Amino acid sequence: MKKIENKELTKAELQIMQPLWSRKKAFVNDLLEDMPEPKPAYNTVSTIVRILEKKGFVSHITYGKTHCYFPLIEREAYLNGYMKGVLHSFFSNSLPNLVSFLSKKEEISLDEVNEIMKIMESQKKSKGK
């Protein structure tokens, strides 16, 4: 899979990519099947998939008159780039600023705080090796 720099997915594109990432490959009807009600029209999904293809997120294999689409970027890679952009644009590349923002804006339970602390301790131990 390839890396795509500085390209963000629209909400509609993300609605297509989520099931495509899950399925690994899919026809337009498969993607429609995975979408919540009210489902968009077949032509709408087909158009969005073709836009994703032009942007470099998706490619296809042709079977007669139909296409089977597959992602060219992994979900994790997209999320990593997206979050780096958010961190840079809104939090001056400061992870503590991001965590502070989330802890103030979200209702984080004590269990969640403990879980976060365990994750951080695990990261600290693995980086210390």
N, C-alpha and C positions, 0 to 999 in steps of 0.2 A: 504494500500500500504506500501511497505517496503522501507527502506533506504539502499542504496548501497554505501559503502565507497570506495573512491579511484579508481573508475572505470569510465573511460571516453569512450564515444561513438565515433567511427570513423565517418567520413563524410557519408559513405554509411549506417552505422547503424542509424545515425540521420535522413537520408532521409526516413528510414522505421518508426522510432519512431514518427516523426512529424505527419503523418496521423493516426498512431495508437493512439497517445494521443488525437487527434481530434475526432476520431470515437469511442474510448473507447474499441472497439473490432472489429476485421476484419479478413476476409479470405485473402489469398495471392492475389487473383484477385482484391479485394477491395483496397488493398495497391497499386497494380499496376495502378489501375484506377486513384488514387490520385497523381501519380508521373508525373513529367514533361517529355516532349519529349527530347531526345530519351529515351523511356522507357527501363529499363533493362529487360532481359529475366526472365520469370517466375521462372526458376530454380535458378537464381541469388538471387532473392528476397526471395525465399524459404530457400536458404542456409543462407542468412543473418539473417532471422528470427530465424532459429535454433541456430545460433551463439548467438543471443541476449538472447535466452532461456537458453543456457549454461552459459552465463554471469550473469543470474539472473534478467534481465530486463523485460522479457516476459514469459508468460506461455500460455497454450492452453487448449481448450476443444475439445475433439474428437467427430466428427459426422461421423460415418461410416469410410470412407477412407480419410476424409478431416479434417482439423484443423481450429478452430477459435481462433485467437490469441488475447491476451489482455495484457496491460502493468502491470507490478508489481511495478513500480515506477512512481509517478506523475511527470509531466513535471516540475512543480514548485520546487519539491524536487531535481530533477536532476540539474536544473539550479542553485539552491541555492548552492549545493555542488560544481558544476563546477566553479561558480563565486568565491566561497571561495578559491578554488585552484588557480585561476588566481590571486586573491588578495594576497595570500600568496607567490606564486612563483615569481610574477613579481613586486609587489608593497609593499613588506615587511609588509603585513597586514595593510597597510595604505590606508584608503578610500580617504583621501585628495590627496594622490599621484596618485591614479587611476583617480580621477576627474580632476586633473591637467593635466595628460597625455591626457585624452580624450578631454579636452578643447583646448589643444595645437594642437592635431593631427586632430581633426574634425572641420569642419566649422560649428560652432554653431551660430545660428541666435540669435538676441536679444529676439525674442519671445520665443525661446527655453530656453535661460538663465532665463527669467522671469518665465517660467513654472517650471523649476528646482528649482528656489528660492521659489515658492509657495509650491512645494512638501516638500522642506526642512523645511519651516516654519510650515507646517502642522505636520510634524514629530516632530519638536521641541515642538509644543504645546501639542501633544499627549503624549510625553515622560515627559513633565513637570507636568502632572496631577497625 
